[in-house]
Amino acid sequence: MTATRSVVLGCGSYLPQQILTNAELAARIDTSDEWIVQRTGIRQRHIAAEGEFTSHLAINAARAALADAGIDAQSIDLIVLGTSTPDHTFPATAVAVQAALGIHHGAAFDLQAVCSGFIFALSTADSFLRTGAFKRALVIGAETFSRILDWNDRGTCVLFGDGAGAVILEAQQQPGEASDRGILTTHLRSDGRHKTKLYVDGGPSSTRTVGYLRMEGREVFKHAVGMITDVIYDAFKATGTTAEDIDWFVPHQANKRIIDASAHKLHIPPHKVVLTVDLHGNTSAASIPLALSVAVKDGRVKKGDLVLLEAMGGGFTWGSALLRW
């Protein structure tokens, strides 16, 4: 029996030109390169320029993905953009992307699940494609987290960066087996009891301000590995696969210690883990497609590879996706 799968046609990314190193941060606040690297694995991050918005990053990543796929923007009929830092309260940043690409049909909307945003957006687009409602989807993760950071809080401002990544998905008929190309399964979770452990202390309805990111770092770390691995085990169970079958593990790039601990618990060897947190920092919803783009460009991720994605973000939200490239 055949199955409709969302197959990746191409991917792309974009990073702002400005790079902020740990040494430069150490000149501003009470921290050091050694302290940041030891606790996070981060060495630098990219920062959006004045007047450079989340939409600009998303548009550039989208164009790169379209070029990689070798398709025309007019063939896209769905845009789902994962972001926690939209240009405006409304309209959705996705419609700015739609307009910039000259697309006047289909649907475009934002999705907010913080660092899990790309996984949630990917799963949402996959669901629409599998029903036949749309044929080709542009899925984007884009963030300008530098705009919501308290640059005097060394516990948070050293962690985050700006960037965008995108993939093109197309609904295709596949044999309906674990060897199919495309998204094989996704698993999404949230638990609002933890919402004050990672949040922004502002918003239109509450403070009428944007607010700043606040985080209880130890609490986030404590929950991360268990939550991440649970939804990965769900993916294995749903597809009859195991960690040994995985060609590449592309986790949310939040903290190298969390990534290492998750891979170790899952018995995924280090050489199968895609790491970009040292160069990008935590780019929230953009981190997975950014890392994917790097691994595709350098030739690691190839057609037919089994790729495991996972993320966890404020809310808490967390999720996994298993796909064959």
C-alpha contacts under 8 A as a table, 3 or more apart, distances in Angstrom:
res1	aa1	res2	aa2	distance
1	M	175	P	6.48
1	M	176	G	6.06
2	T	173	Q	6.42
2	T	174	Q	5.56
2	T	175	P	4.42
2	T	176	G	4.67
3	A	173	Q	5.65
3	A	174	Q	5.32
3	A	175	P	6.13
3	A	176	G	4.59
4	T	129	L	7.99
4	T	130	R	5.48
4	T	171	A	6.19
4	T	172	Q	5.48
4	T	173	Q	4.61
4	T	174	Q	6.09
4	T	176	G	7.75
5	R	126	D	7.77
5	R	129	L	7.89
5	R	130	R	6.46
5	R	170	E	7.92
5	R	171	A	5.60
5	R	172	Q	5.41
5	R	173	Q	6.22
5	R	174	Q	6.39
5	R	180	D	7.81
5	R	181	R	7.22
5	R	182	G	5.36
5	R	183	I	6.04
5	R	184	L	7.22
6	S	126	D	5.75
6	S	129	L	6.58
6	S	130	R	7.07
6	S	169	L	5.53
6	S	170	E	5.27
6	S	171	A	4.68
6	S	172	Q	6.38
6	S	182	G	4.95
6	S	183	I	5.46
7	V	169	L	5.27
7	V	170	E	5.22
7	V	171	A	6.33
7	V	172	Q	6.62
7	V	181	R	6.08
7	V	182	G	3.78
7	V	183	I	6.45
7	V	325	W	7.41
8	V	11	C	7.69
8	V	167	V	6.70
8	V	168	I	5.68
8	V	169	L	4.65
8	V	170	E	6.56
8	V	182	G	6.15
8	V	325	W	6.47
9	L	68	D	7.85
9	L	69	A	5.06
9	L	167	V	7.47
9	L	168	I	5.42
9	L	169	L	5.90
9	L	170	E	6.80
10	G	65	A	5.35
10	G	66	L	6.73
10	G	67	A	7.83
10	G	68	D	5.03
10	G	69	A	4.11
10	G	70	G	7.89
10	G	167	V	5.69
10	G	168	I	5.37
10	G	169	L	7.74
11	C	64	A	7.03
11	C	65	A	4.16
11	C	66	L	7.42
11	C	68	D	6.13
11	C	69	A	7.08
11	C	165	G	7.48
11	C	166	A	5.52
11	C	167	V	4.20
11	C	168	I	6.31
11	C	289	P	7.58
11	C	292	L	7.70
11	C	293	S	5.93
12	G	61	A	5.22
12	G	62	A	6.58
12	G	63	R	7.48
12	G	64	A	4.54
12	G	65	A	3.97
12	G	66	L	7.67
12	G	68	D	6.84
12	G	165	G	5.73
12	G	166	A	5.35
12	G	167	V	6.52
12	G	289	P	7.63
12	G	290	L	7.56
12	G	293	S	5.52
13	S	60	N	7.21
13	S	61	A	4.20
13	S	62	A	7.43
13	S	64	A	6.34
13	S	65	A	7.21
13	S	163	G	7.73
13	S	164	A	5.57
13	S	165	G	4.06
13	S	166	A	6.14
13	S	289	P	7.13
13	S	290	L	5.60
13	S	293	S	6.16
14	Y	57	L	6.05
14	Y	58	A	7.58
14	Y	60	N	5.93
14	Y	61	A	4.93
14	Y	64	A	7.91
14	Y	163	G	5.95
14	Y	164	A	5.30
14	Y	165	G	6.35
14	Y	290	L	7.73
15	L	46	H	6.49
15	L	57	L	7.13
15	L	162	D	6.99
15	L	163	G	4.71
15	L	164	A	6.57
16	P	19	I	7.77
16	P	46	H	5.75
16	P	47	I	5.97
16	P	48	A	5.21
16	P	49	A	7.07
16	P	57	L	7.49
16	P	162	D	7.08
16	P	163	G	6.52
17	Q	46	H	6.88
17	Q	47	I	7.48
17	Q	48	A	7.51
17	Q	49	A	7.84
18	Q	46	H	5.60
18	Q	47	I	5.45
18	Q	48	A	6.81
18	Q	49	A	7.00
19	I	44	Q	6.70
19	I	45	R	5.72
19	I	46	H	4.50
19	I	47	I	6.19
20	L	24	E	6.41
20	L	25	L	7.26
20	L	44	Q	5.64
20	L	45	R	5.42
20	L	46	H	6.04
20	L	47	I	6.80
21	T	24	E	5.24
21	T	25	L	6.47
21	T	43	R	6.22
21	T	44	Q	4.29
21	T	45	R	6.57
22	N	25	L	5.02
22	N	26	A	6.10
22	N	32	S	6.72
22	N	33	D	4.95
22	N	36	I	7.24
22	N	43	R	5.73
22	N	44	Q	5.86
22	N	158	V	7.57
23	A	26	A	4.99
23	A	27	A	6.48
23	A	32	S	6.70
23	A	33	D	5.77
24	E	27	A	5.24
24	E	28	R	6.91
25	L	28	R	5.23
25	L	29	I	6.21
25	L	31	T	7.36
25	L	32	S	7.73
25	L	158	V	7.36
26	A	29	I	5.37
26	A	30	D	6.19
26	A	31	T	5.00
26	A	32	S	5.06
26	A	33	D	7.01
27	A	30	D	7.90
29	I	152	N	6.62
29	I	154	R	6.80
30	D	154	R	7.08
31	T	35	W	6.58
31	T	36	I	7.40
31	T	154	R	6.89
32	S	35	W	5.18
32	S	36	I	6.33
33	D	36	I	5.29
33	D	37	V	6.05
33	D	43	R	7.14
34	E	37	V	5.28
34	E	38	Q	5.93
35	W	38	Q	5.37
35	W	39	R	6.30
36	I	39	R	5.44
36	I	40	T	5.77
36	I	41	G	6.84
36	I	42	I	6.38
36	I	43	R	7.41
36	I	158	V	7.18
37	V	40	T	5.31
37	V	41	G	4.25
37	V	42	I	5.26
37	V	43	R	6.17
38	Q	41	G	6.06
39	R	255	N	7.79
39	R	257	R	7.28
40	T	159	L	7.61
40	T	254	A	7.77
40	T	255	N	4.71
40	T	256	K	5.47
40	T	257	R	6.47
41	G	255	N	6.41
41	G	256	K	5.15
41	G	257	R	7.49
41	G	277	V	6.71
41	G	278	D	5.46
42	I	45	R	7.77
42	I	159	L	7.26
42	I	255	N	7.58
42	I	256	K	7.83
42	I	277	V	5.68
42	I	278	D	3.98
42	I	279	L	6.64
42	I	280	H	7.54
42	I	281	G	5.53
43	R	278	D	4.95
43	R	279	L	6.09
43	R	281	G	7.58
44	Q	278	D	6.35
44	Q	279	L	5.20
44	Q	280	H	6.28
44	Q	281	G	6.46
45	R	160	F	7.04
45	R	161	G	5.00
45	R	162	D	7.34
45	R	278	D	7.96
45	R	279	L	5.92
45	R	280	H	4.54
45	R	281	G	5.09
46	H	161	G	5.36
46	H	162	D	5.51
46	H	163	G	7.10
46	H	280	H	6.29
46	H	281	G	7.97
47	I	144	T	7.61
47	I	146	S	6.47
47	I	161	G	5.96
47	I	162	D	5.36
47	I	163	G	8.00
48	A	52	E	5.72
48	A	53	F	7.26
48	A	144	T	6.59
48	A	146	S	7.44
48	A	162	D	6.15
48	A	163	G	7.86
49	A	52	E	5.16
52	E	56	H	6.18
52	E	57	L	7.61
53	F	56	H	5.25
53	F	57	L	6.68
53	F	87	D	6.24
53	F	144	T	7.02
54	T	57	L	5.24
54	T	58	A	6.15
54	T	85	T	6.86
54	T	86	P	6.20
54	T	87	D	6.02
54	T	93	T	7.61
54	T	142	A	6.04
54	T	143	E	5.56
54	T	144	T	5.66
55	S	58	A	4.95
55	S	59	I	5.95
55	S	86	P	7.56
55	S	87	D	6.58
55	S	93	T	5.86
55	S	94	A	7.54
55	S	96	A	6.46
55	S	97	V	6.29
55	S	142	A	7.71
56	H	59	I	5.19
56	H	60	N	6.33
57	L	60	N	5.34
57	L	61	A	6.29
57	L	142	A	6.58
57	L	143	E	7.84
57	L	163	G	6.27
57	L	164	A	5.52
58	A	61	A	5.12
58	A	62	A	5.99
58	A	97	V	6.86
58	A	140	I	6.72
58	A	141	G	7.33
58	A	142	A	5.52
58	A	164	A	5.48
58	A	165	G	7.07
58	A	166	A	7.67
59	I	62	A	5.02
59	I	63	R	6.18
59	I	97	V	5.41
59	I	100	A	7.10
59	I	101	L	7.60
60	N	63	R	5.20
60	N	64	A	6.27
61	A	64	A	5.08
61	A	65	A	6.22
61	A	140	I	7.79
61	A	164	A	5.87
61	A	165	G	5.28
61	A	166	A	5.67
62	A	65	A	5.07
62	A	66	L	6.18
62	A	138	L	7.33
62	A	140	I	7.21
62	A	165	G	7.44
62	A	166	A	5.63
62	A	167	V	7.58
63	R	66	L	5.07
63	R	67	A	6.15
63	R	101	L	7.93
64	A	67	A	5.11
64	A	68	D	6.14
65	A	68	D	5.00
65	A	69	A	6.13
65	A	166	A	6.01
65	A	167	V	5.85
65	A	168	I	6.54
66	L	69	A	5.09
66	L	70	G	5.97
66	L	71	I	5.72
66	L	72	D	6.82
66	L	73	A	6.79
66	L	168	I	7.10
67	A	70	G	4.93
67	A	71	I	6.74
69	A	168	I	7.20
71	I	75	S	7.29
72	D	75	S	5.80
72	D	76	I	7.81
73	A	76	I	5.59
73	A	101	L	6.37
73	A	102	G	7.50
73	A	103	I	6.84
74	Q	77	D	7.61
74	Q	102	G	7.50
74	Q	103	I	5.83
75	S	136	R	6.74
76	I	79	I	7.56
76	I	103	I	7.66
76	I	106	G	7.71
76	I	135	K	7.56
76	I	136	R	5.03
76	I	137	A	5.70
76	I	138	L	6.68
77	D	105	H	6.40
77	D	106	G	4.34
77	D	107	A	6.36
77	D	134	F	6.18
77	D	135	K	6.71
77	D	136	R	5.79
77	D	137	A	6.19
78	L	106	G	5.65
78	L	107	A	5.02
78	L	108	A	5.79
78	L	125	A	7.66
78	L	134	F	6.56
78	L	135	K	7.96
78	L	136	R	6.44
78	L	137	A	4.58
78	L	138	L	6.21
79	I	94	A	6.53
79	I	98	Q	7.36
79	I	107	A	6.35
79	I	108	A	4.46
79	I	109	F	6.43
79	I	137	A	5.68
79	I	138	L	4.76
79	I	139	V	5.92
79	I	140	I	7.74
80	V	94	A	6.71
80	V	108	A	5.94
80	V	109	F	5.38
80	V	110	D	5.78
80	V	111	L	6.85
80	V	121	A	5.87
80	V	122	L	7.91
80	V	124	T	7.91
80	V	125	A	6.75
80	V	137	A	7.54
80	V	138	L	6.45
80	V	139	V	5.03
80	V	140	I	6.36
81	L	93	T	7.49
81	L	94	A	5.64
81	L	108	A	7.90
81	L	109	F	6.37
81	L	110	D	4.66
81	L	111	L	5.93
81	L	118	F	7.71
81	L	121	A	6.61
81	L	139	V	5.91
81	L	140	I	4.65
81	L	141	G	5.82
81	L	142	A	7.27
82	G	110	D	5.81
82	G	111	L	4.76
82	G	112	Q	5.81
82	G	113	A	7.24
82	G	114	V	7.80
82	G	117	G	4.61
82	G	118	F	5.33
82	G	120	F	7.64
82	G	121	A	5.81
82	G	139	V	7.84
82	G	140	I	6.03
82	G	141	G	4.72
82	G	142	A	6.52
82	G	285	A	5.95
82	G	286	A	7.91
83	T	86	P	6.25
83	T	110	D	6.86
83	T	111	L	6.41
83	T	112	Q	5.60
83	T	113	A	7.49
83	T	114	V	6.58
83	T	117	G	6.30
83	T	141	G	6.09
83	T	142	A	5.57
83	T	143	E	5.80
83	T	285	A	5.95
83	T	286	A	7.95
84	S	112	Q	5.66
84	S	113	A	7.28
84	S	114	V	5.47
84	S	143	E	6.79
84	S	285	A	7.79
85	T	143	E	5.63
85	T	144	T	5.94
85	T	145	F	6.55
85	T	147	R	7.97
85	T	148	I	7.99
86	P	89	T	6.85
86	P	92	A	7.12
86	P	93	T	5.69
86	P	143	E	7.68
87	D	92	A	7.94
87	D	93	T	6.00
88	H	91	P	6.51
88	H	92	A	7.26
88	H	93	T	7.24
89	T	92	A	7.49
89	T	204	P	7.80
90	F	93	T	7.70
91	P	95	V	7.21
92	A	95	V	5.74
92	A	96	A	7.38
92	A	108	A	7.94
92	A	109	F	5.75
92	A	110	D	5.50
93	T	96	A	5.24
93	T	97	V	6.66
93	T	109	F	7.40
93	T	110	D	6.49
94	A	97	V	5.06
94	A	98	Q	6.18
94	A	108	A	5.42
94	A	109	F	5.17
94	A	110	D	5.72
95	V	98	Q	4.74
95	V	99	A	6.07
95	V	108	A	5.58
95	V	109	F	6.66
96	A	99	A	5.17
96	A	100	A	6.13
97	V	100	A	5.12
97	V	101	L	6.21
98	Q	101	L	5.32
98	Q	102	G	6.40
98	Q	103	I	5.31
98	Q	104	H	7.33
98	Q	108	A	6.83
99	A	102	G	5.05
99	A	103	I	5.86
99	A	104	H	7.10
100	A	103	I	7.69
106	G	134	F	7.98
111	L	117	G	6.65
111	L	120	F	7.62
111	L	121	A	6.40
112	Q	117	G	5.83
113	A	116	S	5.31
113	A	117	G	4.40
113	A	120	F	6.92
113	A	285	A	7.99
113	A	313	G	6.87
113	A	314	G	7.29
113	A	315	G	7.60
113	A	317	T	6.42
114	V	117	G	5.22
114	V	284	S	6.31
114	V	285	A	6.15
114	V	313	G	5.27
114	V	314	G	5.78
114	V	315	G	7.90
114	V	317	T	7.68
115	C	118	F	7.45
115	C	252	H	7.41
115	C	283	T	7.81
115	C	284	S	4.06
115	C	285	A	4.56
115	C	286	A	7.89
115	C	287	S	7.98
115	C	311	A	6.48
115	C	312	M	5.86
115	C	313	G	4.25
115	C	314	G	6.92
115	C	317	T	8.00
116	S	119	I	5.51
116	S	120	F	6.23
116	S	252	H	7.89
116	S	284	S	7.38
116	S	285	A	5.97
116	S	310	E	7.88
116	S	311	A	4.95
116	S	312	M	5.15
116	S	313	G	5.21
116	S	317	T	6.22
116	S	318	W	5.65
116	S	319	G	6.59
117	G	120	F	5.12
117	G	121	A	5.95
117	G	141	G	6.85
117	G	284	S	7.65
117	G	285	A	4.75
118	F	121	A	4.94
118	F	122	L	5.91
118	F	139	V	7.62
118	F	140	I	6.79
118	F	141	G	5.27
118	F	285	A	5.08
118	F	286	A	6.87
118	F	288	I	7.14
118	F	289	P	7.58
119	I	122	L	5.05
119	I	123	S	6.12
119	I	188	L	7.99
119	I	309	L	7.66
119	I	310	E	7.10
119	I	311	A	6.96
119	I	319	G	6.28
119	I	320	S	6.57
119	I	321	A	6.73
120	F	123	S	5.16
120	F	124	T	6.10
120	F	188	L	6.89
120	F	319	G	7.24
121	A	124	T	5.04
121	A	125	A	6.12
121	A	139	V	6.51
121	A	140	I	7.66
122	L	125	A	5.26
122	L	126	D	6.05
122	L	139	V	6.26
123	S	126	D	5.00
123	S	127	S	6.17
123	S	186	T	5.99
123	S	187	H	7.97
123	S	321	A	7.66
124	T	127	S	5.18
124	T	128	F	6.49
125	A	128	F	5.18
125	A	129	L	6.18
125	A	137	A	6.51
125	A	139	V	7.20
126	D	129	L	5.12
126	D	130	R	6.06
126	D	169	L	7.96
126	D	183	I	7.41
127	S	130	R	5.29
127	S	131	T	6.45
128	F	131	T	5.37
128	F	132	G	6.61
128	F	133	A	5.63
128	F	134	F	6.19
129	L	132	G	5.24
129	L	133	A	6.05
129	L	134	F	5.17
129	L	135	K	5.87
129	L	136	R	7.27
129	L	137	A	7.70
129	L	170	E	7.43
129	L	171	A	5.56
130	R	133	A	7.71
130	R	171	A	6.61
131	T	134	F	7.81
132	G	135	K	6.68
132	G	171	A	7.81
134	F	137	A	7.38
135	K	170	E	5.88
135	K	171	A	5.49
136	R	168	I	7.09
136	R	169	L	5.58
136	R	170	E	4.47
136	R	171	A	6.51
137	A	168	I	5.74
137	A	169	L	5.06
137	A	170	E	6.46
138	L	166	A	6.93
138	L	167	V	5.97
138	L	168	I	4.76
138	L	169	L	6.45
139	V	166	A	5.53
139	V	167	V	5.39
139	V	168	I	6.37
139	V	169	L	7.55
140	I	164	A	7.17
140	I	165	G	5.79
140	I	166	A	4.24
140	I	167	V	6.59
140	I	286	A	7.49
140	I	289	P	7.70
141	G	164	A	5.55
141	G	165	G	5.44
141	G	166	A	6.31
141	G	285	A	4.77
141	G	286	A	4.12
141	G	287	S	7.55
141	G	289	P	6.81
142	A	162	D	7.76
142	A	163	G	5.89
142	A	164	A	4.07
142	A	165	G	6.45
142	A	283	T	7.95
142	A	285	A	6.13
142	A	286	A	4.83
143	E	162	D	5.47
143	E	163	G	5.74
143	E	164	A	6.37
143	E	283	T	6.41
143	E	284	S	6.78
143	E	285	A	6.73
143	E	286	A	6.25
144	T	147	R	5.97
144	T	148	I	7.96
144	T	161	G	7.07
144	T	162	D	4.63
144	T	163	G	6.79
144	T	283	T	7.91
145	F	148	I	5.48
145	F	149	L	6.62
145	F	160	F	6.42
145	F	161	G	6.06
145	F	162	D	5.85
145	F	283	T	7.13
145	F	284	S	7.85
146	S	149	L	5.45
146	S	157	C	7.94
146	S	160	F	6.95
146	S	161	G	6.15
146	S	162	D	6.56
148	I	200	V	7.78
148	I	210	V	7.25
148	I	211	G	6.54
148	I	212	Y	4.82
148	I	213	L	5.87
149	L	156	T	7.19
149	L	157	C	5.78
149	L	212	Y	5.38
149	L	213	L	5.59
150	D	153	D	5.51
150	D	156	T	7.51
150	D	157	C	6.32
150	D	212	Y	5.87
150	D	213	L	6.98
151	W	154	R	7.16
151	W	157	C	5.42
152	N	157	C	7.41
153	D	156	T	5.84
153	D	157	C	5.95
154	R	157	C	5.46
154	R	158	V	6.04
155	G	158	V	6.74
155	G	159	L	7.66
155	G	217	G	7.64
156	T	159	L	5.50
156	T	160	F	7.24
156	T	213	L	7.52
156	T	214	R	7.31
156	T	215	M	7.08
157	C	160	F	6.26
159	L	254	A	7.61
159	L	281	G	5.78
159	L	282	N	5.81
160	F	281	G	5.25
160	F	282	N	4.45
160	F	283	T	5.80
160	F	284	S	7.71
161	G	280	H	6.27
161	G	281	G	5.42
161	G	282	N	5.73
161	G	283	T	5.00
162	D	280	H	7.78
162	D	283	T	5.44
163	G	283	T	6.20
163	G	286	A	6.09
163	G	287	S	7.81
163	G	290	L	7.66
164	A	283	T	8.00
164	A	286	A	4.85
164	A	287	S	7.63
164	A	289	P	7.47
164	A	290	L	6.50
165	G	286	A	5.46
165	G	287	S	7.46
165	G	288	I	7.63
165	G	289	P	4.51
165	G	290	L	4.79
165	G	293	S	7.26
166	A	289	P	5.78
166	A	290	L	7.76
167	V	289	P	7.18
174	Q	177	E	7.76
174	Q	180	D	5.83
174	Q	181	R	7.20
175	P	180	D	6.43
176	G	180	D	6.39
177	E	180	D	5.44
178	A	184	L	7.12
178	A	239	T	6.21
178	A	240	G	7.64
178	A	241	T	7.96
179	S	324	R	7.58
180	D	184	L	7.49
180	D	324	R	6.81
181	R	184	L	7.84
181	R	304	G	6.76
181	R	323	L	7.04
181	R	324	R	4.69
181	R	325	W	6.03
182	G	323	L	5.25
182	G	324	R	5.07
182	G	325	W	6.21
183	I	186	T	7.62
183	I	321	A	7.20
183	I	322	L	6.07
183	I	323	L	4.11
183	I	324	R	6.46
184	L	239	T	7.16
184	L	321	A	7.69
184	L	322	L	5.65
184	L	323	L	5.19
184	L	324	R	7.27
185	T	235	A	6.26
185	T	238	A	7.06
185	T	239	T	7.29
185	T	321	A	5.86
185	T	322	L	5.52
185	T	323	L	7.14
186	T	235	A	6.81
186	T	319	G	7.32
186	T	320	S	5.57
186	T	321	A	4.31
186	T	322	L	6.48
187	H	231	V	6.05
187	H	234	D	7.14
187	H	235	A	6.89
187	H	319	G	5.33
187	H	320	S	5.26
187	H	321	A	6.55
188	L	231	V	7.45
188	L	317	T	7.67
188	L	318	W	6.07
188	L	319	G	4.32
188	L	320	S	6.70
189	R	231	V	7.97
189	R	317	T	5.71
189	R	318	W	5.25
189	R	319	G	5.91
190	S	315	G	6.54
190	S	316	F	5.42
190	S	317	T	4.16
190	S	318	W	6.20
191	D	194	H	6.34
191	D	195	K	7.73
191	D	315	G	6.33
191	D	316	F	5.30
191	D	317	T	6.58
192	G	195	K	5.15
192	G	315	G	5.35
192	G	316	F	6.08
193	R	196	T	7.92
193	R	315	G	7.81
193	R	316	F	7.79
194	H	197	K	5.62
194	H	198	L	7.74
194	H	314	G	7.93
194	H	315	G	6.01
194	H	316	F	5.63
195	K	198	L	6.16
195	K	199	Y	6.53
195	K	314	G	6.37
195	K	315	G	4.38
195	K	316	F	5.94
196	T	199	Y	5.86
196	T	215	M	7.84
196	T	315	G	7.78
197	K	214	R	7.67
197	K	215	M	5.50
197	K	216	E	5.08
197	K	217	G	7.86
197	K	219	E	6.76
197	K	220	V	6.76
197	K	314	G	7.42
198	L	213	L	7.44
198	L	214	R	5.79
198	L	215	M	4.38
198	L	216	E	6.40
198	L	220	V	7.46
198	L	313	G	7.82
198	L	314	G	4.95
198	L	315	G	7.02
198	L	316	F	7.77
199	Y	213	L	5.76
199	Y	214	R	5.42
199	Y	215	M	6.52
199	Y	314	G	6.10
199	Y	315	G	7.53
200	V	203	G	7.86
200	V	210	V	7.98
200	V	211	G	5.79
200	V	212	Y	5.11
200	V	213	L	4.24
200	V	214	R	5.76
201	D	210	V	7.86
201	D	211	G	4.90
201	D	212	Y	5.58
201	D	213	L	6.56
201	D	214	R	6.92
202	G	206	S	6.52
202	G	207	T	5.31
202	G	208	R	6.93
202	G	209	T	5.40
202	G	210	V	5.11
202	G	211	G	3.92
202	G	212	Y	6.85
203	G	206	S	5.45
203	G	207	T	5.52
203	G	208	R	5.47
203	G	209	T	5.39
203	G	210	V	5.36
203	G	211	G	6.66
204	P	207	T	6.16
204	P	208	R	4.12
204	P	209	T	6.11
204	P	210	V	7.36
205	S	208	R	6.02
207	T	210	V	7.96
215	M	220	V	7.84
216	E	219	E	5.52
216	E	220	V	6.34
217	G	220	V	5.22
217	G	221	F	6.20
218	R	221	F	5.13
218	R	222	K	6.03
219	E	222	K	5.02
219	E	223	H	6.44
220	V	223	H	5.48
220	V	224	A	5.95
221	F	224	A	5.17
221	F	225	V	7.31
221	F	258	I	6.96
222	K	225	V	7.20
223	H	226	G	5.85
223	H	227	M	6.22
224	A	227	M	5.40
224	A	228	I	6.01
224	A	258	I	7.07
224	A	312	M	6.84
225	V	228	I	5.24
225	V	229	T	6.11
225	V	258	I	6.40
225	V	261	A	6.79
225	V	262	S	5.41
226	G	229	T	5.42
226	G	230	D	6.16
227	M	230	D	5.29
227	M	231	V	6.80
227	M	312	M	7.74
227	M	318	W	6.97
228	I	231	V	5.80
228	I	232	I	6.55
228	I	262	S	7.28
228	I	310	E	6.67
228	I	311	A	6.79
228	I	312	M	6.74
228	I	318	W	6.70
228	I	319	G	7.02
228	I	320	S	7.68
229	T	232	I	4.96
229	T	233	Y	6.15
229	T	262	S	6.57
229	T	265	K	7.69
229	T	266	L	7.05
230	D	233	Y	5.24
230	D	234	D	6.41
231	V	234	D	4.87
231	V	235	A	6.36
231	V	318	W	7.84
231	V	319	G	5.99
231	V	320	S	5.77
232	I	235	A	4.97
232	I	236	F	6.37
232	I	310	E	7.44
232	I	319	G	8.00
232	I	320	S	5.91
232	I	321	A	7.97
233	Y	236	F	5.05
233	Y	237	K	6.16
234	D	237	K	5.10
234	D	238	A	6.12
235	A	238	A	5.15
235	A	239	T	6.33
235	A	320	S	7.11
235	A	321	A	7.15
235	A	322	L	6.60
236	F	239	T	5.39
236	F	240	G	5.61
236	F	241	T	4.82
236	F	242	T	5.58
236	F	243	A	7.78
237	K	240	G	5.31
237	K	241	T	6.88
241	T	245	D	6.24
242	T	245	D	5.46
242	T	246	I	7.17
243	A	246	I	5.40
243	A	266	L	6.53
243	A	267	H	6.57
243	A	268	I	6.10
244	E	267	H	7.99
244	E	268	I	7.28
245	D	306	L	7.21
246	I	249	F	7.00
246	I	268	I	7.91
246	I	272	K	7.98
246	I	305	D	7.89
246	I	306	L	5.36
246	I	307	V	6.22
246	I	308	L	6.81
247	D	272	K	6.30
247	D	305	D	5.74
247	D	306	L	5.19
247	D	307	V	6.03
248	W	272	K	4.90
248	W	273	V	5.97
248	W	274	V	6.97
248	W	301	V	7.22
248	W	305	D	7.43
248	W	306	L	6.57
248	W	307	V	4.88
248	W	308	L	6.28
249	F	268	I	7.76
249	F	272	K	5.96
249	F	273	V	4.79
249	F	274	V	6.16
249	F	307	V	5.96
249	F	308	L	4.84
249	F	309	L	6.25
250	V	273	V	6.19
250	V	274	V	5.21
250	V	275	L	7.52
250	V	288	I	6.54
250	V	291	A	6.89
250	V	292	L	6.86
250	V	307	V	7.11
250	V	308	L	5.98
250	V	309	L	5.00
250	V	310	E	7.01
251	P	259	I	6.86
251	P	273	V	7.82
251	P	274	V	7.35
251	P	275	L	7.99
251	P	288	I	6.40
251	P	308	L	7.70
251	P	309	L	5.40
251	P	310	E	4.94
251	P	311	A	6.17
252	H	259	I	7.99
252	H	284	S	7.62
252	H	287	S	5.77
252	H	288	I	5.35
252	H	309	L	7.63
252	H	310	E	6.03
252	H	311	A	4.74
252	H	312	M	7.22
253	Q	256	K	7.35
253	Q	259	I	7.56
253	Q	275	L	7.09
253	Q	276	T	6.65
253	Q	277	V	5.01
253	Q	281	G	7.00
253	Q	282	N	5.55
253	Q	283	T	7.42
253	Q	284	S	7.79
253	Q	287	S	5.63
253	Q	288	I	6.95
253	Q	291	A	8.00
254	A	258	I	7.58
254	A	259	I	7.88
254	A	277	V	6.63
254	A	281	G	6.88
254	A	282	N	4.70
254	A	283	T	7.79
254	A	284	S	7.57
255	N	258	I	5.42
255	N	259	I	6.40
255	N	277	V	6.89
255	N	282	N	7.50
256	K	259	I	4.98
256	K	260	D	5.98
256	K	277	V	6.94
257	R	260	D	5.12
257	R	261	A	6.04
258	I	261	A	5.16
258	I	262	S	6.07
259	I	262	S	5.20
259	I	263	A	6.17
260	D	263	A	5.24
260	D	264	H	6.06
260	D	270	P	7.76
261	A	264	H	5.11
261	A	265	K	6.16
262	S	265	K	5.18
262	S	266	L	6.22
263	A	266	L	5.09
263	A	267	H	5.96
263	A	268	I	4.97
263	A	269	P	6.89
263	A	270	P	7.36
263	A	273	V	7.64
264	H	267	H	4.98
264	H	268	I	6.13
264	H	269	P	7.24
265	K	268	I	7.82
268	I	272	K	6.80
268	I	273	V	7.59
269	P	272	K	5.74
269	P	273	V	7.16
270	P	273	V	5.29
271	H	274	V	7.97
274	V	291	A	6.73
274	V	292	L	7.89
274	V	295	A	6.99
275	L	278	D	7.47
275	L	291	A	6.98
276	T	279	L	5.57
276	T	280	H	6.05
276	T	281	G	7.62
276	T	291	A	5.92
277	V	280	H	5.16
277	V	281	G	4.66
277	V	282	N	6.39
278	D	281	G	6.02
280	H	283	T	6.82
280	H	287	S	7.92
282	N	287	S	6.55
283	T	286	A	5.29
283	T	287	S	4.95
284	S	287	S	5.61
284	S	313	G	7.76
285	A	288	I	7.10
286	A	289	P	5.85
286	A	290	L	6.02
287	S	290	L	5.13
287	S	291	A	6.12
288	I	291	A	5.13
288	I	292	L	6.05
288	I	309	L	7.38
289	P	292	L	4.86
289	P	293	S	5.98
290	L	293	S	5.17
290	L	294	V	6.39
291	A	294	V	5.16
291	A	295	A	6.30
292	L	295	A	5.17
292	L	296	V	6.10
292	L	301	V	7.87
293	S	296	V	5.17
293	S	297	K	6.04
294	V	297	K	5.23
294	V	298	D	6.21
295	A	298	D	5.36
295	A	299	G	6.27
295	A	300	R	5.22
295	A	301	V	5.60
296	V	299	G	5.20
296	V	300	R	5.85
296	V	301	V	4.83
296	V	302	K	6.81
297	K	300	R	7.69
299	G	302	K	6.59
301	V	305	D	6.47
301	V	325	W	7.56
302	K	305	D	5.70
302	K	325	W	6.60
303	K	324	R	7.68
303	K	325	W	4.93
304	G	324	R	5.70
304	G	325	W	5.08
305	D	324	R	5.51
305	D	325	W	5.28
306	L	322	L	7.29
306	L	323	L	5.91
306	L	324	R	4.46
306	L	325	W	6.39
307	V	322	L	5.93
307	V	323	L	5.40
307	V	324	R	5.96
307	V	325	W	6.91
308	L	320	S	7.37
308	L	321	A	6.04
308	L	322	L	4.73
308	L	323	L	6.62
309	L	320	S	5.49
309	L	321	A	5.06
309	L	322	L	6.27
310	E	318	W	7.52
310	E	319	G	5.66
310	E	320	S	4.25
310	E	321	A	6.40
311	A	318	W	5.48
311	A	319	G	5.62
311	A	320	S	6.64
312	M	316	F	7.09
312	M	317	T	5.59
312	M	318	W	4.05
312	M	319	G	6.62
313	G	316	F	5.61
313	G	317	T	5.09
313	G	318	W	6.16
314	G	317	T	5.95
